[in-house]
């Protein structure tokens, strides 16, 4: 994949008309996963640095005085972890590692007070710069959740702009990047962000388009539906940001590598919108009720009923009194199509350690690899995106790979062709073409002109390197 990125950049330089895909793939890395039990434990050495353009090391915090700090409970491992994370750049020198400060648990009050005080802003900026320079970070990712909310001030919206301006003035001359993570919904964005002005001072904006449906809503809902679910969907969130002044090139679409779990009020009522009685069971690794990583979810699938809801562009699964909304390769493919159609700056994912990084269910990093394949094999024709109105799949109970037992589709290209297995395959007679099998059905795609699909890299490549011939 790394060689293909080099090829794409080379082609863009030589041929401006070449379809170029220099997109950001920003992988958030929750360092606390080092303490998860068993196969859930995730360390820097588990990361494939060729699958990300950016790695956001999460999280650092600030003191009451505004000083950038390592969180107290992590002092014993942070420096060692940082050193091991930076070693990934030996394998991929183009990887940018960002120091992410903030997050939900840090709250809003300290950040509100810091942004309102010129001295505290100066302290925060200088201590941040000192730390990231000392340890080799490539920039700062500010995750204040959220300006003007959770105990913050009404002045936060404008103070946030001022803070970003001063940060950019300090980081920019040193060729250090500045990014932010922002609440996705129109409601949150309207309270917290002066969108056109924050966009002036950041290199990219990570939009957290997930947590759009949770058990606290009292009904079964999707964590990150592409569409539907009223206003709580990815399309509406991104549209709001674009319509209110965010440049497409700086807007980064958030993808969830986890699902939300629910407890059914009535085990017979499993359709979205039905009542739930609270958060569902915790996973064995993440151990948080109402939440499961994809690496936990995929191991459950053989014995659960699974449905892909085309109206929302998202799957869900259920068993007994438990119900889970999550994302899989198919739903991420749809979101990548959406991202490409708007020519957004790329995608970010929360978070890399909840992908199936051990390959317990098949391929290692199946979600992250799917994102890379979608970006580096070129844009697909929108007419090739599945448009079926209902797809219901029941997974087999003897294998970790889904086996479709019943489908109902309409207006889906090649949907009458049944695949023997899941994955990507070279076309039978044309090396420029390839197809993907999802849920037992086939969807055809084409590489950019003069490139062949290479099964070794799962991407489009020069004909001489693709090892494709008939």
N, C-alpha and C positions, 0 to 999 in steps of 0.2 A: 504493500500500500504506500510505503514511503517513496519508492521509486516512481510510482504512478503520480504522486503529488508533484515530484520534480518534473516529470514529463508534462503535466498540465501547465505548470508555470512556464516551462520552456516553450510550449506551443503558444501560450498567450503572448509571449514576447515576440515570437516570430510571426504569428498570424493573429492580428487583433480580432478577426472574425471568428476565431476558434472559440467554441463554447467553453468558457472558463468557470471553474468552480472553486475559487479560492475562498471557501467558506470557513468560518470559525466552528470548531467542535470543542466546546468548553466543558471539560469534565470536572465537576465538583468532587472533591475527595474528602469525605468525613473521616478525619483521623481517629475518632473515637472507636471506629470499627476494629481497631487493633485489640480491643478488649472483648470483642464478641466471642462467644463460645464456639468450639468445634470448627466446622468448615465455614462459619461466618466471619472468622477472623481475617482481616484484610490489612496488608502491609504494603509499603511502597513497592516491594519486589513483585507484588501481584499485578502491578500496572503494566500494560503494554503501551509504551510511550508513543508508538507509531499510530495509535488509534485516536489521539487527541491533538489538537493544535495548541490548546491551553489546558492547564491543570490548576484549578482553584483550590488551594490548600486551606481547608476550613476547620476551625475558625480561630481567629485571634479576637481580643477584646480591647477595651479601654478602661482606664481608671477613672475615678471621680474627677481627677484633674485633667482628663483628656489624654493621658499618656497611652500610647500603643503598648499592649502587653500580651504576653503569653498567658493563657488561662491557668490559674494556680494549680489546678488538679493535673495539669499536663506538663509541669515543669520538668519532671523526671524523664520524659520521653521526647519532648518537643525537639530539642536540639539534635538528638540522634535521628529522629524522623525527618527533620528538615534536610540533614546531610544525605540521608538515603534517598529522599525524594529528588534532590538536586542531581544525584548520580544518574537519574533517568535521562538527563540532558546529554550524557555521554553517548547514549544510544541514538537519541534524536536531538541533535543540536538546535533544531528549529522549534522544539517544544518551549512554550512560555509558561512559567510557573508563577501564578499570582498568589499573593498573600490576601486571603479573604478575612475581613474583619467585620464582626457583627453577628448576624443570625438571630433567629427567633428568641433563643434563650437569653441573649444579651439585652433584649428589651429595647426601649426607645428613649427613656428618660435621660440617661447619661449622654446619648448622642445629641439630643435636643439641647441640653445645657452646654455641651461642647461647641455645637454649631453657632450658638447665640453669643458666645464669649470670644472676642478676638484673641485674647491670650491663650485660652484653651485650644482654639483652632490652630494657633501657631505651634503649641505644644504637640498636638496630635499630628500635625503635618511633619514636624521635624523628627519626632520619635518614630513615626512610620517610615520616613525616608531613611533614617539611620538603620533601622532594623532590616528593611528589605535590601538595602545596599550591602550591609554586612554579611547577609546570608545568601545573596545571589538571586533573590527574587526578581522577576521581570516586570513587576507592577503591583498595584494595589486594587483589590476588589472590595468595594464598600457595600455592605449588606445591612443598611439601617432599616429595621422593620418596626415601625414605618414613620416617616416624618409626619407630624401633626396628629399622630394617633398613639394609643397605648401610653398615655401620660405625657405625651409631647405637647408642644406649644403651637398655637395658631400661626406663629411666625416661622415655623419650621420649613414651610414650603420655600420661602425666599432665602432663609439661612442655609438651606441645603444647596441652593444654587451658588451662594457665596462660598461655601465650603469647597464645592467641586471646582470652582474657578481658581481658588487659591491652591488646591491640590494639584491641578493641572499645571499651574505656573511653576510649581516646584518639581513635579515629576517629568514634565514634557522635555525640558532641556537636557535631561539625563537619559532620554529615550526609554523611559519607563511608562508602561501603559496604565490607564485608569479606567476601570469598569465599575458598574453598579449592578446590583440585583434589586428588582423592583416588584411590587405587588402588581398583579396582572389586571384585576377587574377595573371596570370604569369607576366603580364606587371608590375603591382604594386610590386609584390614580388621581381622581378629581380632588381628593382631600390632601394628597401628599406631594404631588409633583407639578412643577411648572415645566411641562415637557419640552417645549422648544428651547428653553434656556439651559436645562440640565444637559440636553443633547449637544450643546455647544462645547462642553468641557470634558466629555467622556469619549473614550475610544469605542466602547460598545455598551449596550444596555441589555442585561439578562432579564427577560420577562418571565416571571415564575407562573407559567400557565399550568398550574396544577392545584390541588386542594380545592377544586371547584365544587366538590360534592363530598360531604363527610357525614358520619353518623350523627353528629350533633344537629344536623338539619331535620332529623326525625324520619327521614325517608331514604330509601335506597337510591343512591345517586352515583354518578360517574366522577372519578377523581379528576380526569382531564379529558372530557369529551371534545372531539373536534368541532362538533356542531350539536344543536338541540339543547335540551335542559334549560330552557328559557334563555336568559342572558349569560348564564354561567357556562360558557364554552370557549374554546381556544380561538375560534374565528372571530367572535365578538370582541374578545380581549385585545387581540392584535389589531383589529380594525380601529378600536378606540385609540390606541397609541399612534397609529399611523395618521388617523384623521385629526389628531391633536398635536401634530408637529414632529413626531419622531421620524428621522430619516430611515428609509428601509435598510440602508447599508450598515447602520449601527444597531438595528433591532435584532436581537438574538432570541429565537423561539425556545422556550423552556420545555423539556421533555422529562417525564417521570419514569424512573426506573424502580418504582415501587407502586403498591396498590393500597387502597383503603378497604378496611374490613368492617362488616356490619353484622349485627345479630338480627335475624328475622323475627318479626312479631308473630308471623304465621308462616310456618315452613312451607305451606302450599302457595304462598304469594311471593313469587321470586322476580317479578318483572320490575324494571326501574320505576320509581315513584311509589312503590308499595311501602307500607309502614315498616320501620325498624325499631327495635327496642333498645338500641345502644351500639356501642363499638363492638366489633367482632374480636375474635381471638387474636392473640399475639403470635408472632412467628418465633421459631426456636432460636434464631440468631439475633434479630432486632429486639425481641422481647418487649414490644410496645403494643398495647391493645389498640385496635383500630388501624394498624399499620403492618404491612408486610413487604419485604423486598421481593423483587422479581425472582431472586435466587431461592426464596422460600416458596413463592407461589407456584413456580414451575414444577416443583417436586410433588405438589398436591394434585396436579391436574389428572393423572391417570385415574383417580377414583372420584373425581368431581364432574358435574355437568357443566359444560362450557358453552357459552353463547357469544357470537360476534354480532353486536348490535350495529347494523349499517346506518341506521338513522342517526346514531351518535358517533360513529366511527370509533368504537371502543368495545372491547370484550368484557364480559363478566362471567363469574363462575359461582356455583353454589352447591352446598351439600348439607343435609340435615337443617340446622338453624343458622348456618353460616353463609355469608354472601360477600364476594370480593369484586371490586372494580379495579382494573389494572390496565397496563399497556403491554402489548406484545409486538412482534415483528410486523404483523399486518397493520396494526393501528399506527405504529411509528412510520411505516411506509406512507400511509395516508397523510400524516403530518408533514413528512418531508416533501411530499408533493405540494402541499399547501405552502410550505416555506419557499420552495423553488418557484411556485407560481407568482409569489409576491417579490421574489428576488431579495429576500431578507439576508442579513449578514451571516447567518448561520444558526446553529443550535447550541444550547447548553443542556446538560443533563444533571439531574439530582437523583441519585449520585452514583458514582462509578462502582462503589463497593457493594451495591445491591443488584448489580447485574449478575448473571450466572458465571462468575469469574473462574470457577473451578470446572465448568462444563458438566455439572451434575445431571443436566437434562439434555446434553448433547454437545453442541459447539460451545467453546469458551467465549465469553463476552458476546452472546448472541445479539443483544440489543445494540451494543456499541458497534459491532461489526456490520449490522444491518444499516445503521446510520452511515457508516463509511462507504458501504457499497452503493448506497443511494446517492451520495454526493459525488463519488469518484467514477461512477459509470455514466454520468450525464443525466440531463433532464429526461424524464419519460414523457410520452405523449399523454395528455390528460384523458384522452379517449380510452386509454388502456387501464385506467383506474377502475377497480370493481365498483359497480353502481347498483348492486342488488339491494332489494328492499328488505329482505330478511335472510339471514344466514344463521342457522342453528346447528351447532356441532356438539356431539357428545363424545367425549374422549374415551378411548379404550382403557381398560383397567389393567392391562398387562405390559404397557410400555410407556416411557416418558414422552414419546412422540405421538401427537394427536392422530387419531384415525377417524375420518369423517364417516359417520353412519347415515346421516341424512342431511341434505341441503335443499334449499329452495332459493333460486336466484332468477333475476331478470336483467336483461340488457348488460351482461358481463361478457366482454370479449373472451373467446376461447373457453368459456365456462363449461362447455359440453365435454372438453377434454379432461379426463380424470388422470391425475398424477399418481404414480406409484409411491413417491416419497416426496418429502418437503425439501425446499432449497432452490438454488439457482443452477441452470443447465444451459449448455450451448445449443443453439438451434440445430436441427437435424441436417440442414443443407446450406446454411448461410452463417459464416463465422462472425459477421457483423451483428448478428441478432442473437438474443438469448431469451430465456424465459424463467419465470419464478413460479414455483408451486406453493400455494398457500391453502391450507384446508382442503387439499385434494383437488384444487382447481388450478388451471394454468393461465398466466398472464404474460404476454409477449412484449419485449422491449427491443430497442435498437441502440447500438453504440453510436457516438458521433462518427462522421464520415472518415474513412480510412483507418479506423480502429477496429480490432477484433476483441471479442469477449475471451478473457483468459481465466480458465477455471482454477489455475494455480493461485492467482491473486484475487479472484472473484471480482474482477474489474475489467474495464476496457483498456487495451494495451496496443502497442505497435504490433503489426501482423507478424513480424519476425520474432517477436517475443511471446506471442500468445499461444503458440503450440496448438494451433487449430488448423486442421486440414482434412479434406475428404478425398 
